[in-house]
């Protein structure tokens, strides 16, 4: 019953945003996104932190976030190397058959001197593939899902995972990788500025202090209602953005990246947590965050650093749709 209610909320609000964006062109996902980024999400963080239980081993959440990020990146890199090596081998065999002794000389050439395209994983595609396997949408989608499943009591685990894991992973390691694989120029000052001015980080600090201040019941109720309204608007925004995502190219690559991000990594890390005796609602909150589809930040970074934008868009759209299929699995394996 809980799952049906969650699905009704997720699908209903996402569809609302999807159709509203097409029927009312004046509704801009960019405007709503800016409102949520600068005002809405900070308000929800302050509101839900007042109800969150921050006791216990909450530091486990960001540690697990970085383990998931690094594991996803490592598996994605291994897959890329496997595919590139396989494609190189095929090209060598084709050239050797037709060139005889010349083929032997051809095999001694550095791979960069090959006259034919040797891989459908060029550097920009590798960058987008890595990003999609690393960082999830632990804010706009992760917050609503976690709040609906584990409740406000464990929101602190979700928040710490997002801010100290996903946010720093996206705009820290993610940007460094994009600068390595893309054509954009890396700007260290802009990177540091993007992290420091993130309003979610500032609202987290304020919320930790403000939770000690007693409020009248009416004020507490209004603040809580505002927080849940922001959750609803976040889901509406997902629908609005999906309506504008038209690219479904690169499905095979996106499927592999999402399998790593949304299935293998949560299953491995979640199982390790179980073996370590770390179970219950905190474990489920962490696993749910790991299992989120790729973050919209991956598309922003792909555009800024000239990575494979089509792959980033395809992974976003396919991952958001796949969440409805994978969510029951995590509730069944790690549900409380």
matplotlib code that plots the C-alpha trace (Angstrom):
import matplotlib.pyplot as plt

x = [0.0, 2.9, 4.5, 1.3, 0.8, 4.5, 4.0, 0.8, 2.6, 5.7, 3.9, 1.1, 3.4, 5.9, 3.1, 1.7, 5.0, 5.3, 1.9, 1.9, 5.2, 3.7, 0.3, 1.6, 4.8, 5.1, 6.0, 9.8, 11.7, 14.7, 12.8, 11.3, 14.7, 16.3, 13.6, 14.0, 17.8, 18.0, 14.9, 12.8, 15.4, 17.0, 13.6, 12.9, 16.3, 15.7, 12.2, 13.1, 16.2, 14.0, 12.4, 15.5, 17.3, 21.0, 22.2, 24.1, 26.6, 25.2, 28.8, 28.4, 26.2, 28.8, 31.4, 29.0, 28.3, 32.0, 32.4, 29.5, 30.9, 34.4, 33.0, 30.7, 33.5, 35.9, 33.3, 32.5, 36.2, 36.7, 33.8, 35.2, 38.7, 37.1, 35.1, 38.0, 40.4, 37.9, 37.3, 41.1, 41.5, 38.9, 40.5, 43.9, 42.5, 40.7, 43.8, 46.1, 44.0, 44.3, 47.8, 50.1, 53.5, 52.3, 49.8, 52.6, 54.0, 50.6, 50.2, 53.3, 51.7, 50.4, 46.7, 46.4, 47.9, 45.2, 43.6, 40.1, 37.9, 38.7, 36.1, 32.6, 33.9, 35.8, 36.9, 33.8, 31.6, 33.8, 33.4, 29.6, 29.6, 31.7, 29.5, 26.3, 27.7, 29.0, 26.5, 22.8, 19.9, 19.9, 18.2, 15.2, 14.3, 16.3, 14.7, 11.1, 11.6, 13.6, 11.1, 8.2, 9.8, 11.9, 10.2, 11.5, 13.3, 16.0, 16.2, 19.6, 21.1, 19.7, 20.9, 24.4, 24.7, 23.5, 25.6, 28.8, 28.7, 26.7, 27.2, 31.0, 31.2, 29.5, 31.2, 34.5, 35.6, 32.9, 34.3, 37.9, 37.0, 35.0, 38.0, 40.1, 37.8, 36.1, 37.1, 36.0, 38.5, 38.9, 38.4, 39.5, 38.1, 34.6, 34.7, 35.4, 32.8, 30.1, 30.7, 30.9, 27.8, 25.6, 22.7, 22.0, 25.3, 24.5, 21.0, 22.3, 24.5, 21.7, 19.3, 21.6, 21.6, 17.9, 16.7, 17.6, 15.1, 11.6, 8.8, 5.0, 3.0, 1.4, 4.8, 6.2, 3.2, 3.6, 7.3, 6.7, 4.0, 6.4, 9.0, 6.5, 5.4, 9.0, 9.1, 6.1, 7.5, 10.7, 8.8, 6.9, 10.2, 11.5, 8.4, 9.0, 12.6, 11.7, 9.3, 12.1, 14.5, 14.0, 17.1, 16.9, 20.1, 22.9, 20.5, 23.0, 25.7, 23.1, 21.7, 25.2, 26.0, 22.6, 23.1, 26.3, 24.8, 21.3, 21.8, 25.3, 26.6, 23.6, 23.5, 27.2, 27.4, 24.0, 25.1, 28.4, 26.4, 24.3, 27.4, 28.7, 25.5, 24.4, 20.7, 17.3, 16.0, 19.5, 20.7, 17.6, 18.0, 21.6, 20.7, 17.9, 20.2, 22.7, 20.0, 18.8, 19.1, 21.9, 21.9, 20.9, 24.3, 25.8, 24.0, 25.1, 28.7, 28.5, 27.3, 30.0, 32.9, 31.7, 31.2, 28.7, 25.5, 23.3, 24.5, 23.9, 20.4, 19.6, 20.9, 18.8, 15.6, 16.0, 17.2, 14.3, 11.9, 13.8, 13.5, 9.9, 11.1, 14.1, 12.5, 10.5, 13.7, 15.4, 12.3, 12.2, 15.9, 16.6, 13.1, 12.3]
y = [0.0, 2.4, 1.6, 2.3, 5.7, 6.6, 5.6, 7.6, 10.7, 10.3, 9.5, 12.0, 15.0, 14.1, 13.8, 17.1, 18.8, 17.0, 18.0, 21.4, 22.3, 21.3, 22.9, 26.1, 27.2, 30.2, 27.7, 27.6, 24.7, 27.0, 29.6, 26.9, 25.3, 28.6, 29.1, 25.7, 25.9, 29.3, 29.4, 26.2, 23.5, 25.6, 26.0, 22.3, 21.5, 23.8, 22.4, 18.8, 19.1, 20.2, 16.7, 14.7, 12.4, 13.3, 11.0, 7.8, 7.0, 9.6, 10.1, 6.7, 8.3, 10.6, 7.8, 5.4, 8.2, 8.4, 4.7, 4.5, 7.3, 5.8, 2.2, 3.5, 5.3, 2.3, -0.1, 2.4, 2.9, -0.9, -1.3, 1.5, -0.1, -3.5, -2.1, 0.0, -3.0, -5.2, -2.7, -2.1, -5.9, -6.1, -3.2, -4.9, -8.2, -6.5, -4.5, -7.5, -9.7, -7.3, -6.0, -9.1, -7.9, -4.3, -5.4, -6.3, -2.9, -1.4, -3.2, -1.4, 2.0, 3.8, 3.7, 7.4, 6.9, 4.4, 5.7, 4.3, 5.1, 2.4, 3.1, 4.4, 5.5, 8.7, 10.9, 13.1, 9.9, 8.4, 11.5, 11.4, 7.6, 8.0, 10.9, 9.0, 6.0, 8.1, 10.8, 10.5, 12.9, 12.6, 16.1, 16.7, 12.9, 11.5, 13.8, 13.1, 9.3, 9.0, 11.2, 9.1, 5.8, 6.3, 9.5, 12.8, 11.1, 9.9, 12.9, 13.8, 10.7, 11.6, 15.2, 14.3, 11.8, 14.5, 17.5, 15.9, 13.1, 13.9, 17.7, 17.5, 14.5, 16.4, 19.7, 18.4, 15.0, 15.3, 18.6, 17.4, 14.3, 16.5, 18.8, 15.7, 14.1, 17.2, 20.2, 22.9, 24.8, 24.0, 27.0, 26.2, 29.5, 28.8, 25.3, 26.5, 29.3, 26.8, 24.7, 27.6, 29.5, 26.4, 27.5, 23.9, 23.9, 27.2, 26.2, 23.0, 25.0, 27.4, 24.5, 22.7, 25.9, 26.8, 23.3, 24.2, 27.2, 26.4, 27.5, 27.9, 24.9, 27.0, 28.2, 24.7, 23.4, 26.2, 25.5, 21.8, 22.4, 24.7, 21.9, 19.3, 21.8, 22.1, 18.3, 18.4, 21.2, 19.2, 16.3, 18.7, 20.1, 16.6, 16.2, 19.6, 18.8, 15.3, 16.9, 18.9, 15.8, 14.7, 12.6, 8.8, 8.0, 6.0, 3.6, 0.7, 2.9, 4.5, 1.1, -0.1, 3.1, 2.9, -0.8, 0.2, 3.3, 2.0, -1.7, -3.0, -0.2, -0.1, -3.9, -4.3, -1.5, -2.3, -6.0, -4.9, -2.8, -5.8, -7.9, -5.2, -5.3, -1.9, -2.4, -0.8, 2.6, 4.3, 1.5, 1.9, 5.7, 5.2, 2.5, 4.6, 7.5, 5.3, 3.9, 7.3, 8.0, 10.3, 13.9, 16.8, 18.2, 15.6, 17.3, 20.7, 19.6, 17.8, 21.0, 23.2, 20.9, 19.7, 16.1, 13.7, 15.6, 13.1, 10.3, 12.5, 13.3, 9.7, 8.5, 11.1, 10.2, 6.4, 6.5, 8.6, 6.1, 3.1, 4.2, 3.1, -0.4, -0.6, 1.0, -2.1, -4.2, -2.0, -2.0, -5.8, -6.3, -3.7, -2.5, -2.3]
z = [0.0, 0.9, -2.5, -4.4, -2.6, -3.4, -7.0, -7.3, -5.9, -8.0, -11.3, -10.7, -10.0, -12.7, -15.3, -14.1, -14.8, -18.1, -19.5, -18.0, -19.7, -23.1, -22.6, -21.0, -22.8, -20.4, -17.6, -17.7, -16.1, -15.9, -13.8, -11.5, -11.2, -10.2, -7.6, -6.1, -6.2, -4.4, -2.3, -2.3, -1.5, 1.3, 2.9, 2.7, 4.2, 7.1, 7.6, 7.5, 9.6, 12.5, 12.4, 11.5, 13.9, 13.6, 16.3, 15.7, 12.9, 10.4, 9.1, 7.4, 4.7, 3.0, 3.3, 1.5, -1.1, -2.0, -2.0, -4.5, -6.6, -6.9, -7.4, -10.2, -11.8, -11.6, -13.1, -15.9, -16.7, -16.7, -19.2, -21.4, -21.5, -22.3, -25.3, -26.6, -26.4, -28.2, -31.0, -31.4, -31.8, -34.5, -36.5, -36.3, -37.6, -40.5, -41.5, -41.1, -43.5, -46.3, -45.9, -45.4, -44.3, -44.3, -41.7, -39.4, -39.7, -39.3, -35.9, -34.6, -35.1, -32.0, -31.8, -32.4, -35.9, -37.1, -40.3, -39.4, -36.4, -33.9, -31.2, -30.6, -27.2, -28.0, -25.1, -24.8, -24.8, -22.1, -19.9, -20.1, -19.6, -16.4, -15.0, -15.6, -13.6, -10.8, -9.5, -8.9, -8.6, -4.8, -4.4, -6.7, -6.9, -3.9, -1.3, -2.2, -2.5, 0.8, 2.6, 1.4, 2.2, 5.4, 6.7, 8.0, 11.0, 8.7, 6.4, 7.9, 6.3, 2.9, 3.3, 4.3, 1.4, -1.0, 0.2, 1.3, -1.4, -4.6, -4.6, -4.0, -6.3, -9.2, -8.9, -7.6, -9.1, -11.9, -13.2, -13.0, -15.1, -17.5, -18.0, -18.7, -21.3, -22.7, -24.7, -22.3, -20.2, -16.6, -14.3, -10.7, -9.4, -10.9, -9.5, -6.0, -6.3, -7.5, -4.4, -1.9, -3.1, -3.1, -1.0, 0.1, 2.0, 3.7, 4.5, 6.1, 8.4, 9.3, 9.7, 12.2, 14.3, 13.8, 14.9, 18.4, 18.4, 19.6, 17.4, 18.0, 16.8, 14.0, 12.7, 12.8, 10.8, 8.2, 7.8, 7.4, 4.8, 2.9, 2.9, 1.5, -1.1, -2.3, -2.6, -4.8, -7.0, -7.3, -8.9, -11.1, -12.3, -13.2, -15.4, -17.1, -17.8, -19.1, -21.5, -23.1, -23.3, -26.9, -27.4, -27.1, -28.9, -27.4, -25.6, -25.4, -23.8, -21.5, -20.4, -19.4, -17.5, -15.7, -14.9, -13.1, -11.4, -10.4, -10.0, -9.4, -7.1, -4.7, -4.6, -3.8, -1.2, 0.3, 0.7, 2.4, 4.8, 5.7, 6.3, 8.5, 10.6, 9.4, 8.6, 9.1, 7.9, 7.7, 5.4, 3.2, 3.1, 1.8, -0.7, -2.1, -2.7, -4.4, -6.7, -8.0, -11.7, -13.0, -11.7, -13.9, -13.0, -15.4, -18.3, -17.1, -16.9, -20.3, -21.9, -20.2, -21.1, -24.5, -23.6, -25.3, -24.6, -26.4, -24.1, -21.0, -22.1, -22.9, -19.6, -17.7, -19.5, -19.4, -15.7, -14.6, -16.2, -14.9, -11.3, -11.2, -12.0, -9.7, -6.6, -5.6, -5.7, -3.0, -0.8, -1.0, -0.4, 2.2, 3.4, 7.1]

ax = plt.figure().add_subplot(projection="3d")
ax.plot(x, y, z, "-o")
ax.set_aspect("equal")
plt.show()
